[in-house]
């Protein structure tokens, strides 16, 4: 079987299905087929997919530390997934985890989804959780945390395409979708090959159909099938398994990105208690892992220590992997923050207005919108309506509005994330990392040593100060925010407004704006020079509003402003490092042929330091990048499916810099 790595499809909104309703039962006009049985949809799901995959017994007996993974070809109304969740919750041990993966090319909107699921009052609690997190119809992967033990990854797009991009493995398949006679384009040999390639050994499948094209496709892909009793008026259906799936060869052209095998992770040490460290600690703790976070100063002491931080992204006019990652990160952070701050608000999803202050930037924004037809609920172009949107006078004629962005209380967020029974905080500075047998020793500057099965380096600009990470380039960038108390009665921004810098809606009457951007500067003293830079940027961004502020008695004096400065870490290509730490010396030896010819790719897999990971180089966009990077790392450590497509996972791999350096020296 020949496996190929599918190229990422265009980034765009997906079409909603055309539906005809019979009470709460939707009928697809496009495929002239029903979404679930009119007789008893839940009973059909439990017979066809749960029972035929032996899920009740498998759930009850599940003792692995990794999640049990179900893959589904066609989410539809979500009935199958909710039934699996309910069954798992009822039967599985309290320590077990369930990971659901489902593809969908024509996602229902939230209102239609809720209407369809209203047919099952017994699933109302599950349906409410799903509908509350339901994402906009943007192609890609959308990770939803349905509960502490259950995760759902929605892969929006063509099913075969999505499975070819999946970085993960499946234990049981729900081979669903509209009937082969109604939707023949899906039921093709490529679909069954993709299923086989993403299966774990002895993975099972079940499907309602006995069509010949399905039986032949399954057999050719390596599945064994048998006819079993069907449901209701359907006399027979298919069920079976694949004993030995084909090897994953998609990284044949980039063998250095082959991930290390999963290993023991009962106790993980995280170095750094900023947004990168606290989010990855929380992601691991949620999976039942004991975590020790080592911080040399205080929680959120670096760039994560500001009173307010902007959650926003700036996407490239041309689609690239970096933009795809940051958009996925923005959408994930929005859902994640809503859950994290459910008791005490830690953020305000007020939206972000991104201004075009000149013709060049306006043209770039117009090209971006023309090439990325995304839903208005994600981003929209705005012209001459910006003042009403922002709540203050705007002179720019063009801008973009991101309604799901906003501002965060980063220090409080870090404190909340680390408040978990599985997380211990240790004050100290890690001076050296040593691997002794299968255990990492973290030698502290005060002479103490902490041991752990695995280690995650997440201490920003200091992340490459260890021998194992010394060859990962990091740029240090100083940033200072300024703060001013606003006079009463003056109009204030209702959204985050950004151009060269940003200004946030006031918090307790104090407005935060900035931040300065000074590469290769490691000082953290608050300076009048940076205050003046921020004032100048604010005047350029919102000149009429600044004039109104000053007329109301607000004094923007660089010598009188409060503020805070910190040093951020960035990579040369401005994408974060998130993944296993490569043994750079081994890579330079094993891939030395790339210096002569980039096409001379050895078959050698990349050597990594066992159990050593990094989450760094988040720059000024850490609120949009760090939480999703935390899921990438935690998923890999725990042998769970990843929340990004395989090419985007590799885009974040820190070893990319080692390879690019080798190629550049040709």
Helices and strands as residue ranges (DSSP letters): E 19-22, E 25-28, E 33-34, H 41-45, I 46-51, H 55-60, E 68-73, H 79-91, E 98-104, H 110-117, G 121-123, H 124-133, E 140-145, E 150-156, H 159-165, E 170-174, H 189-197, E 199-207, H 212-221, E 224-229, E 236-242, G 252-257, E 267-271, H 275-286, E 290-295, G 303-305, E 309-311, H 321-340, E 347-348, E 352-356, H 359-371, E 380-383, H 386-390, E 398-402, E 406-408, H 410-417, E 423-427, E 430-436, E 439-444, E 449-452, E 454-457, G 460-462, G 467-469, E 475-485, E 496-498, E 502-503, E 510-514, E 518-519, H 528-541, H 543-551, E 562-570, E 577-582, H 584-590, G 592-595, E 608-616, H 622-637, H 646-652, H 656-664
